[in-house]
Amino acid sequence: MRFLRLVSLLLGAIALQITAGCVHADGGARSGEAAAPGPALWKVADEDTTIYLFGTIHALPKDVDWYAPHIAQALETSDELVTEVDLSHADIMPDLVAEKAALPEGQNLRDMLDGEQRKAFEHAMISLGLPVQAFDRFEPWYAAMTFSLIPLLNAGYDTEHGVETVLSQHFGPDKSRDHLETAEFQIDLFDSLPMDTQITYLAEVVRTVPDLKHELDAMVRQWLDGNAQGLARLMKAQETDPLIYRRLITDRNAKWAAWVGKRLEKPGTVFIAVGAGHLAGRESLQEQLRKRGIRSARVQ
């Protein structure tokens, strides 16, 4: 379940959309420093098509400097920006979450926990300054995801300074934009988990709330340094369930590799921005492309 927690921190663009704007404060990972060599960037190309692959962090402190020249050049020369989900419709997220994450009438989240789980859950709620009943009407996956994010938002991580937001601001307003998945699909990745898995996920998040910021800080440092192998090691250390890894990483990367293969048939330059964890470790997007005979080259 530690891997599920990592996914909510590093990979799930929709996770940050759900809780964006909850809290804002000062703080952060590595700030005020030049990012050398800078976040990693890959390229797939044929005779008339270039596709850049860039791994993102969906929320960052405001003073983290990552927009390096090699990223700016790739983005500014691209005709199309492709993200995981359509981030221009964040206003529909509250209604969508209310529909997907709400428990059936008559069910209560805390009643689903055993005695020790409930005690730890309520203690963690109080430690975060939240009413213990705040998530009573929601499924465990949503409570767990929110638990993962609130300490980060309190520490200064903010979607307004997240990579997708900055890329969108720098990308020409008249240029083409697309996305790989729908918000509904990303929410269903968590909403369709078995209930016992959701409860175990929640219990793990509650147990490790004090460590969450330190873990994401470590991930951000690897990302800023362009250390894909270091990021992969952090991911591997968290992985405990091969089926969940396949569902959240391998299967999605395979679908995206098919999308890239199809897009290569059309001329132009495309900048694809997805969660950094999808471009690191085994079964990465680059590996899925290799299985299709499509070579990716590290740009930086």
C-alpha positions as CSV (number, residue, x, y, z in Angstrom):
1,M,0.0,0.0,0.0
2,R,3.0,2.3,0.3
3,F,3.1,2.2,-3.5
4,L,-0.5,3.4,-3.7
5,R,0.5,6.3,-1.5
6,L,3.4,7.1,-3.8
7,V,1.1,7.1,-6.8
8,S,-1.2,9.6,-5.1
9,L,1.8,11.8,-4.5
10,L,3.7,11.5,-7.7
11,L,1.6,10.1,-10.5
12,G,-2.0,11.0,-10.0
13,A,-2.7,14.3,-11.7
14,I,-6.3,14.0,-10.7
15,A,-5.4,13.6,-7.0
16,L,-4.1,17.2,-6.9
17,Q,-7.1,18.5,-8.8
18,I,-9.4,17.0,-6.2
19,T,-7.8,18.8,-3.3
20,A,-6.3,21.9,-5.0
21,G,-6.9,25.0,-3.0
22,C,-7.5,23.3,0.3
23,V,-4.6,25.1,2.0
24,H,-1.7,27.3,1.1
25,A,1.5,28.0,3.0
26,D,5.2,28.6,2.6
27,G,7.8,25.9,2.5
28,G,9.0,23.3,0.0
29,A,11.7,20.9,-1.3
30,R,14.8,22.3,-2.8
31,S,14.3,25.9,-3.6
32,G,16.2,28.9,-4.8
33,E,18.8,26.7,-6.4
34,A,19.7,26.2,-10.1
35,A,18.4,22.8,-11.2
36,A,21.5,21.3,-13.0
37,P,21.3,19.4,-15.2
38,G,17.6,19.8,-14.7
39,P,14.6,17.5,-15.1
40,A,15.0,14.7,-17.6
41,L,13.6,15.0,-21.1
42,W,13.3,12.3,-23.8
43,K,12.5,12.4,-27.5
44,V,10.9,10.0,-30.0
45,A,11.3,11.0,-33.6
46,D,11.0,9.8,-37.2
47,E,11.4,11.6,-40.5
48,D,8.6,14.2,-40.0
49,T,7.5,13.8,-36.3
50,T,9.1,14.6,-33.0
51,I,7.5,13.7,-29.7
52,Y,9.0,14.9,-26.4
53,L,8.4,13.0,-23.2
54,F,8.6,14.9,-20.0
55,G,7.9,13.7,-16.4
56,T,6.0,16.1,-14.2
57,I,5.4,16.8,-10.5
58,H,1.8,17.9,-10.2
59,A,2.3,20.2,-7.2
60,L,5.5,22.1,-6.2
61,P,6.5,24.9,-3.8
62,K,6.4,28.3,-5.5
63,D,10.2,28.9,-5.4
64,V,11.4,25.7,-7.0
65,D,13.2,26.6,-10.3
66,W,12.9,23.8,-12.8
67,Y,12.0,25.4,-16.1
68,A,15.4,24.8,-17.7
69,P,16.4,26.0,-21.2
70,H,16.1,22.5,-22.7
71,I,12.6,22.2,-21.5
72,A,11.6,25.7,-22.7
73,Q,13.1,25.1,-26.2
74,A,11.3,21.7,-26.6
75,L,7.9,23.2,-25.4
76,E,8.2,26.4,-27.5
77,T,9.0,24.5,-30.7
78,S,6.1,22.1,-30.2
79,D,2.8,22.3,-32.0
80,E,0.8,20.4,-29.4
81,L,0.8,19.9,-25.7
82,V,-0.5,16.6,-24.3
83,T,-1.2,16.0,-20.6
84,E,-2.6,13.1,-18.6
85,V,-6.0,14.7,-18.2
86,D,-7.8,17.8,-19.4
87,L,-6.8,20.2,-16.7
88,S,-8.9,23.0,-18.1
89,H,-12.0,21.5,-16.5
90,A,-11.0,21.4,-12.9
91,D,-14.3,23.1,-12.0
92,I,-16.2,19.9,-12.6
93,M,-14.1,18.0,-10.2
94,P,-16.1,18.5,-7.0
95,D,-19.3,17.2,-8.5
96,L,-17.4,14.3,-10.1
97,V,-15.8,13.3,-6.8
98,A,-19.1,13.7,-4.9
99,E,-20.6,11.1,-7.4
100,K,-17.6,8.7,-7.4
101,A,-16.3,8.9,-3.9
102,A,-19.5,9.0,-1.8
103,L,-20.4,6.0,0.2
104,P,-23.9,4.5,-0.2
105,E,-26.6,6.0,2.0
106,G,-26.4,4.6,5.5
107,Q,-22.7,3.7,5.4
108,N,-20.0,5.5,7.4
109,L,-16.3,5.4,6.8
110,R,-15.3,5.1,10.5
111,D,-17.7,2.3,11.0
112,M,-15.8,0.3,8.3
113,L,-12.5,0.5,10.4
114,D,-11.5,-1.9,13.2
115,G,-10.9,-0.5,16.6
116,E,-7.1,0.2,16.2
117,Q,-7.6,1.6,12.7
118,R,-10.4,4.0,13.8
119,K,-8.4,5.2,16.8
120,A,-5.3,6.0,14.6
121,F,-7.5,7.6,11.9
122,E,-9.3,9.9,14.4
123,H,-5.9,10.8,16.0
124,A,-4.5,11.7,12.6
125,M,-7.6,13.8,11.7
126,I,-7.1,15.8,14.9
127,S,-3.4,16.2,14.3
128,L,-4.2,17.8,10.9
129,G,-6.8,20.1,12.5
130,L,-9.7,18.3,10.9
131,P,-13.1,17.2,12.4
132,V,-13.0,13.5,12.9
133,Q,-16.2,13.1,11.0
134,A,-15.0,15.0,7.9
135,F,-14.7,11.9,5.7
136,D,-17.5,9.9,7.1
137,R,-19.5,10.0,3.9
138,F,-16.5,9.1,1.6
139,E,-14.9,5.9,0.5
140,P,-11.5,5.0,2.0
141,W,-9.5,5.7,-1.2
142,Y,-10.6,9.3,-1.2
143,A,-9.8,9.8,2.5
144,A,-6.4,8.2,2.0
145,M,-5.6,10.4,-1.1
146,T,-6.6,13.5,0.8
147,F,-4.6,12.5,3.8
148,S,-1.6,12.1,1.5
149,L,-2.0,15.6,0.1
150,I,-3.0,17.9,3.0
151,P,0.4,17.7,4.8
152,L,2.0,18.6,1.5
153,L,-0.3,21.5,0.8
154,N,0.3,22.7,4.4
155,A,4.0,22.6,3.7
156,G,3.7,24.8,0.6
157,Y,3.2,22.4,-2.2
158,D,0.6,23.9,-4.6
159,T,-0.9,22.9,-7.9
160,E,-0.7,26.5,-9.0
161,H,3.1,26.0,-9.2
162,G,2.8,22.4,-10.5
163,V,4.6,21.5,-13.7
164,E,1.4,21.1,-15.8
165,T,0.2,24.6,-14.8
166,V,3.5,26.2,-15.7
167,L,3.8,24.4,-19.0
168,S,0.3,25.5,-19.9
169,Q,1.1,29.1,-19.1
170,H,4.2,29.0,-21.3
171,F,2.5,27.2,-24.2
172,G,1.0,29.3,-26.9
173,P,-2.8,29.9,-26.3
174,D,-3.6,29.2,-29.9
175,K,-1.7,26.0,-30.1
176,S,-3.3,22.5,-30.0
177,R,-3.8,20.7,-26.7
178,D,-4.9,17.1,-26.0
179,H,-5.0,14.6,-23.1
180,L,-4.4,10.9,-22.7
181,E,-7.1,10.0,-20.1
182,T,-10.3,11.4,-18.7
183,A,-10.8,12.5,-15.1
184,E,-13.4,9.8,-14.7
185,F,-10.8,7.1,-15.8
186,Q,-8.2,8.3,-13.3
187,I,-10.7,8.5,-10.4
188,D,-12.0,5.0,-11.3
189,L,-8.4,3.6,-10.9
190,F,-8.8,4.2,-7.2
191,D,-12.6,4.0,-6.9
192,S,-12.7,0.5,-8.3
193,L,-10.1,-0.9,-5.9
194,P,-11.6,-3.7,-3.6
195,M,-12.8,-2.2,-0.3
196,D,-10.3,-4.1,1.8
197,T,-7.5,-2.8,-0.3
198,Q,-8.9,0.8,0.1
199,I,-9.0,0.3,3.9
200,T,-5.4,-1.0,4.0
201,Y,-4.3,1.9,1.8
202,L,-6.0,4.4,4.2
203,A,-4.4,2.7,7.3
204,E,-1.0,2.9,5.7
205,V,-1.4,6.6,4.9
206,V,-2.6,7.4,8.4
207,R,0.4,5.5,9.9
208,T,2.9,7.5,7.8
209,V,1.5,11.0,7.7
210,P,4.6,12.5,9.3
211,D,6.9,11.0,6.6
212,L,4.9,12.2,3.6
213,K,6.6,15.5,3.0
214,H,10.1,14.1,3.5
215,E,9.3,11.3,0.9
216,L,8.0,13.8,-1.7
217,D,10.9,16.1,-1.0
218,A,13.3,13.2,-1.8
219,M,11.4,12.5,-5.1
220,V,11.5,16.1,-6.1
221,R,15.3,16.3,-5.5
222,Q,15.8,13.3,-7.8
223,W,13.5,14.8,-10.4
224,L,15.2,18.2,-10.3
225,D,18.6,16.5,-10.8
226,G,17.3,14.5,-13.8
227,N,18.0,11.3,-11.9
228,A,15.5,8.9,-13.4
229,Q,17.3,5.9,-11.8
230,G,17.2,7.5,-8.4
231,L,13.5,8.1,-8.8
232,A,13.0,4.6,-10.0
233,R,14.7,3.3,-6.8
234,L,12.4,5.3,-4.6
235,M,9.4,3.8,-6.5
236,K,10.8,0.3,-6.3
237,A,11.2,0.6,-2.5
238,Q,7.5,1.4,-2.2
239,E,6.2,-1.3,-4.5
240,T,4.5,-4.2,-2.6
241,D,1.7,-5.3,-4.9
242,P,2.5,-6.4,-8.5
243,L,-1.2,-6.3,-9.5
244,I,-1.5,-2.7,-8.4
245,Y,1.7,-1.8,-10.2
246,R,0.5,-3.3,-13.4
247,R,-2.9,-1.5,-13.1
248,L,-1.5,1.9,-12.3
249,I,1.8,1.9,-14.2
250,T,2.3,-0.9,-16.7
251,D,-1.1,-1.0,-18.4
252,R,-1.4,2.7,-18.7
253,N,2.1,3.1,-20.1
254,A,1.3,0.4,-22.7
255,K,-1.8,2.3,-23.8
256,W,0.2,5.6,-24.0
257,A,2.9,3.8,-26.0
258,A,0.2,2.8,-28.5
259,W,-0.9,6.4,-28.6
260,V,2.6,7.6,-29.3
261,G,3.0,5.0,-32.0
262,K,-0.2,6.2,-33.7
263,R,0.8,9.8,-33.3
264,L,4.1,9.2,-35.1
265,E,2.1,8.6,-38.3
266,K,1.2,12.3,-38.3
267,P,3.8,15.1,-38.9
268,G,4.5,17.7,-36.3
269,T,6.1,18.2,-32.9
270,V,4.3,17.1,-29.7
271,F,5.2,17.7,-26.0
272,I,3.8,15.0,-23.8
273,A,3.8,15.7,-20.0
274,V,2.9,12.9,-17.7
275,G,3.7,12.1,-14.0
276,A,7.4,11.6,-13.6
277,G,6.9,8.1,-12.2
278,H,5.7,6.9,-15.6
279,L,9.1,7.7,-17.2
280,A,11.2,5.9,-14.5
281,G,11.7,2.3,-13.5
282,R,10.7,-1.0,-15.1
283,E,7.8,-1.0,-17.5
284,S,8.3,2.8,-18.0
285,L,6.7,4.5,-21.0
286,Q,10.1,4.4,-22.8
287,E,10.3,0.6,-22.1
288,Q,6.8,0.1,-23.5
289,L,7.8,2.1,-26.6
290,R,10.9,-0.1,-27.0
291,K,8.7,-3.2,-27.0
292,R,6.9,-1.7,-30.0
293,G,10.2,-1.1,-31.8
294,I,10.1,2.7,-31.1
295,R,13.4,4.2,-29.8
296,S,13.4,7.0,-27.3
297,A,16.5,9.1,-26.7
298,R,17.4,11.1,-23.6
299,V,17.6,14.8,-24.5
300,Q,18.9,16.1,-21.2
